[in-house]
Amino acid sequence: MFKSKKFSRDTKKVISNIVNGVVIKGIGIAIGFLTIPAYIKYFENNTMLGIWFTVLSILSWILNFDLGIGNGLRNRIVNTIVKNEQDKTRKYISSSYIFLLIISMCISIVILILSLKIPWNKFFNVSHSTINESDLRIAITIVLLSVMLQFVLRIISSVLYALQMSFVPNMLNLITNVILLIFVIISNTTLNNNDIIKLALVYLIAVNLPLFVTTIIVFSTKLKTMRPSIHFFDIKYAIDTLKTGSAFLGLQLEAMIINNTSIFLITWLLGSMYVVEYNIYFKIFSLVSTIFSLITVPIWSAITKAKSEENYLWIKKTMRVLQSIAVFFAIGQLLLLPAMQFLFNIWLKENAINASYKIMILFAIDQTIIIWSGIYASICNGLNELKWQFILMTIGACLIVPLAIVFTHVFEGYYGVVLAHSISLLPYCIGQTIWLERYISREIIVRKERVIAK
């Protein structure tokens, strides 16, 4: 298939990333399914497990506060690498690392002070009899420190995306999940479980060690001449990366509010015990958007490259392929609904929940909206066209909390949060679809006229 002349070089590279990503993510999905039952056994009650899931959800919010530097660096060095501008590439990489290291150290001090002051039991709506306040505070502090390390170490993921090696970050996530699963299984076997502090320490190592090792390998081999150095730090390049990334930061924060607050809203509005059932449904149905993201992630940098070459026909064809795949995924998940109870029984055994068609249809609709929005996010990010994305995501970010409050009271269940999330993403899906169709059609016409004029 890769030798076929039917595919352009860019298309072959995208397909290669997708194939590698599918294999790695497939293993990761299997690991993920094993993790939920292991976690249920690790903690003595669902309230504790709900707290852990909520903590991880909040961490994903904090990781968006890298000022967009990662995405800014990614878009900048795609062009410098294509043009073989090694000095510029090294300046962008060095400036990003050093700038983000300084920011991370400053934020760490503030977060540690706040962590000691915040009454975490009250924050998570959990009694002191369920978990000791000092234990919860120590665990959260450890995990927060882990996030601060990730701020800097995660830059390697942006570099890998720019190199169109998007399958490697998936591999790193897989390694992290394997380490966590091994620890939980061993703890359950030796009866040393229900310790949130130990789990937080293992999380710190499992997340950051693979990133650190990968950073060393990449800058000792493929990018040996572009490794970060304080001598190549240039505030001009740092500001340029920040300027490019600041627009992405706005989008990241809005996406965080829309996509990463569901667990927190359920904990806040209903209690952490409801998070476990939500997470079971989410784990199954999010497979759709997870698999689809394996296709869209390598598209971003490929689109940036195609734009620099004014290859808008390739962009249009790629968009049509993604739309067709999205429709196929949407139909496929609806056809699988009758088999869900069987899957729950095999997966969770005695802890299996009773599958509700009402909830499953809501999750299916929600995932369809997510994958459709993913098409336009990856293409528009690659084009560096962010204005309308920002406007439409702002509308969604303003809608989700009030809608969640209303729907959880009306339906008296966590599925009100799922419905709120779906409605919040609709303005983006509809508006961005219309805008991008017009944009690409206009650019193709302009390109044709320019060729004719020559």
N, C-alpha and C positions, 0 to 999 in steps of 0.2 A: 504493500500500500504506500509506503513512504518513498519508494523508488518511482512511483507513478508520476508521469508528466502532467497529469490532470491537476495536481496540486501545486500551488506556488510555494516558494521557500517559507514565506510567513505562515501559510496555512499548515505546512508540514510541521513547523515548530510548535504551533498551537495544538495540533493533533497529538504530537509527541508528549507535550505537557499534560494534555487531558488523559491520555492512556496511562502514563505514569501515575498521575493523580488519582485516577479511578482505582488502580491496583492498591495504592497506599491507603487511600480513603476507605476502600472496601475492608481492608484489614482493621482500620481504625473504627469503622462502624461495628464490626464484630466485637472489638474490645469494648466499645461503648455500651453495647448491650449486656456484656458480662459485668460491667462496672455498676450498673444500677442495682441488681440483686446483691452484689457484694457490699455496696454502700448501705442498703437496707439492713443487712446483717451486721454491719460494722457499728451502726448507731442503735442504741437500745429503744428509740422511739422515732416516729416520723417527724416530730417537732424538731429534734436535733438535726435530722437529715435535712429538713426544710431550711434550717438556719444555715447549714453548710452550702446548700444550693444558692441561697440568697446572697451569702458572702461572695461566692464565685461570680454571681450575676453583677454585684456592685463593683467587683474588680474589673469586669469588662467595661464598665463605665469609665473608671479611672484611667484605663489604658488608652482611652481616646484623647486624653489631655496631653498628648505629645506635641501640641501646637501644629499638628499636621505636617511636621517636619519629615516623617517617614514617607508620606505620599508625595510631598514636594520634592524630596530627594529622588524618589523613583521616577517622576516625570522628567526631572532635569537631566539625570545621567543616562537616560535612554538615548537622548540626542548626542551627548558627548561621547558615549561608547560607540554609537554608530559612526560618528565622524572621527573616531580614534584620537580624541583629544584627552590624552592621559593626564596631563597636568590639571586641566579643568576638572576632570572626574575625581582626581585625588583631592583637590581643594574642596569640592562639594562634599565628598565623603568625610574628610577630616573635620571640616567646619561643622557638619551636622553632628558628628559624634561628640565633639568637644562642647558645642553649644548645648546639646541635649543633656550631657553629663552635668554641666553647671546648673541647668534648670532642675534636673532630677534631684540633685543634692539639696537645693533650696526647698523644693516641694516636700522632700523627705522630712526635713526639720519641722515644717508646718504640720504635716500629717501626723507625725509622732506626738507632737504636743496635743493636737486635737484628739488623737486616739486615747490619750490618758484622761481627757476631760469628758468625752462623750459617754453617757450611761447606756452602754450597748444593749443591756437586757431590755431596757425601755424602748430603745430604738427598734429592736427586732420583735417587740411585743411578746417576750418570753419570760416566764417566771424564774426567780433565782433557784427554785427547787429543781428546775429542769437542767440548768447549767449554772455553775458558779460564775459570778461576775468577773473575778480575776482571771479565770481560765479563758473565758470568752474574749476578754481584753487582750490577753497575751497572744491568743491564736490570731486575732484580727491584726494585731501589730506585726506579727511575723509575716502574714500574708501581704500586708501593705508594703513591707520592706521588699518582699518578692516582686511586687509590681514596680517599685522604684528601680530595681535592677533590670526588669524587663524593658523599661523605658529606653535604656541605652542599648541593651543587647538585641532588642527587636529590630534595630536598624538593619541588621544583616538580612532580614526578611525582605525589606524594601530593595536592597541591593540585588538579591536573588530574583525578585520580580522584574527588576530592570534588565537583568541578564536573561529574562524569559526562562527562568528555572523555577517556575511556580510550584512544582511538585515537591521541592525540598522543604519549604515551610510546613507542608502537610506531613512530611516525614517526621519533622521535629515534634509536631503535635502528637503524632502517633507514639513516639518514644516517651513523651511526657505521660500520656495516658497508660502506657504499658507499665511504667515505673509505679504510678499511683495504684494501678490494679494489683500488681504484685505485692505491694505493701499492704493493701487492704485484705487480700486473700490470706497472706501470712499472719496478719494480726487476728483475723477471724479464726484461723486454725489454732493459734497459740492462746486464744482468748485474751489477747492484749488489745482489744478493740474499745470503741466508745471513748477514744482519747482525741479530742479535736486539736490539741496542741501538737501532738506527734504528727497528725495528718497535715497540719499547716507547715511544719518543718519539712516534711517529705515533699509537699507541694512546692516549696521554695526551691529545693534542689532539682526536682523533676522538671520544672519549667525553665529554669535558668541555665542548668548545666548543658543541655543540648544546644542552646543558643550560643553559649560561650565557646564550646568546642567547634561548632560550625564556623563561627567568626574566625577562629584561629586557622582552620583549614582553608577557608576561602581566601584569606589574605596572605596565606603562605604558598598558595598554588595559583589559582586562576587570576587573582588580582594582586599578585605579589608586588607589582610596581605601583599599585594604587592604595596600599595599606594606609590606614589613618596615621597621621603624624601631627604633632603640635606645630611643627615647622611649616605645615601647609594650611594651618588655620588662617582663614581670611574672613573678617567680619562681613565683608561685602557679599561673599558667597553664602555665609550663614543667613544673612538678612534676605538674600534672594530666595534661598530655600524656604525660609519662614514666610516670605511674601507669597510664594507659590502655594505653600502648605496651609496658610491661614484660611484660604477659601475652603480647602478640604477640611480644616478643623471645624469650621462652621457646620459643614455637612455632617461630619463625624458626630458632633454634639447632638445635632437634630436626629440623626439616625439612632444614636444612643438612646435618646429620650423615647423614640418610637419603638425601637426593636429590642431594647435591653432593660426595659422597666417592668415588663409583665410580672416577673417573679416578685419584684419588690412591691408592686401594686397589690398582688394577691396577698402577700404577707401583711401589708399595711391595712388593707380593707377587710380581709377575712381571717388571717392568721396563717402561720407558717405550715401548719399541718396540711393545708390544701395544696401547698406547693408540690408535694410528692406526686399526687395524682396528675396534676398539670404536667409535671416533668415527664411522667410516663407517656402520656399522649404526645407531648412535644418531641420526645426522643424518637418515637415512631414516625410521626408525620414530618418532622424536620429533615428526615432522610431525603425528601424530595428537593428541598432547597440546598441541602448540603451537597448532594450529587450534582445538582445544576451549577452550583458555585465552582465546581471543578472545571466546568466549561468556561464560565465567565471570567474567572481570575486571570488566566493567561491572555484573555482577550484584551484587557486594559492596555498593557504595554505594546501589544501588537497593533492596537488602534493608534497609539501615540506614534509609532513608527510609520504606519500607513498614512497618517495625516502629514507627517514631515515629507513624505513622498507624493502627497496629493493623490493618493490612491483611494478615492471615495467610492468607486465602484466595488472594490474589495470590501469596504466597510458596509456598504448596503447589502451585498450578498451575505456577509457574515451575520448581519442583523436579521435577515430573513430566515437563515438557518436556525438561529437562536429562538426566534418566534415559533417556528415549527416544532422544535424540541420542547418548548414550554407548553404548547397545546397538548403534545403527546404525554408529557408528565402529568398535566392536569387531569386528563381522561384516565390515565393509568391508576392514579391514586384513588379515584372514585370506584374503579372496578375492584380494587382490593379491600374495600370496606367490609364486605361479608366475611372475609377471612381474618379480621382483626382480633376477634375473641379467641380464635384458635392460636394466633400468634402470641397474645397476652398469656394464655395458659402455658404454652411451651416456654416462654421467656421467663415469666415470674413465678410459675408453679403455684405454690400455696399462697403467694402474695398477689396473685393476679386480680385485677379489677374487672368489674362488669362493664363491657364496652357499650357505650351509649351512642346511637346513631346521630342524635342531635349534636353531641359534642364533636364526634368524628367529622361530620359534614362541615362544622364551623372551622375545624383545624384544616380540612382539605381546601376550603375556600381561602383561608388565610395563607396557606403555603403557595397556592396558585398566584395570589397577589404578590407575595414575596419574590417568587422566581421571575414574574413579569417585571417587577421594579428592578431586579438584579440585572436584566438585560440592558436597560437604559442607564443604570448607574455605571456599569463597566464601560459602556461605549462613550458616554458623556465625560466620564473621568479621564478616559484615554484621550479624548479630544480637548480636554482642559476647558470645557464649556460648563460652567458651574452656576451661572446667574439664575436660570430658571429652576435648576435643581434646588438651590437655596430657598427660593421663594415658595416652591411647592412643598418642600420638606418642613418649612416653618409653619405652614398651615397644619400639617399633620402633627407636628410637635405640640401645637397649641390645643389640638383636639383630644389627644389620647387620654390625658388625666381626667378632664371633666366627663368624657364619654365612659371611661372605666368606672368612675364613681356612680354615674347614673345607671349603667347596665348591670353592675354587680348588685345594686339594690332592686332593680326591676326583675332580674332573673334569679336573684338570690344564689349566685354561684360564680366560680372563677371563670366560667366560659364567657361571662360578660366582659372580662378583660381581653379575651381572644377576639370577640366581636369588635371591641373598641380599637384594637390594633389593626384589624382589617380595614375598617372605615377610615382610620387615620392615614393609611397608605394609598387610598384610592385617588386623592387629588394628584399625588405624584405620578401614579401609573397612567392616568388619563392625560394629564397635562404634558408630561414628558414624552409620551408616545406621539402626540400631535406635533410638538416642537421639533423632535428629532427627525421625523419624516420630512418636514418642510426644510430643515437645515441641510440634510444630505442631498435632497433633490436640487436645492439651490446650488450647492457646491459642485455637483456633477455638471450642471448646466454651465456654470462659470468656467469649470475646467475645460469643457468641450469648446466653448467660445475662445478660450485662450489658445488652445491647440489649433483651431481654425485660423485665428489671427496670425499665427506664426507661419 
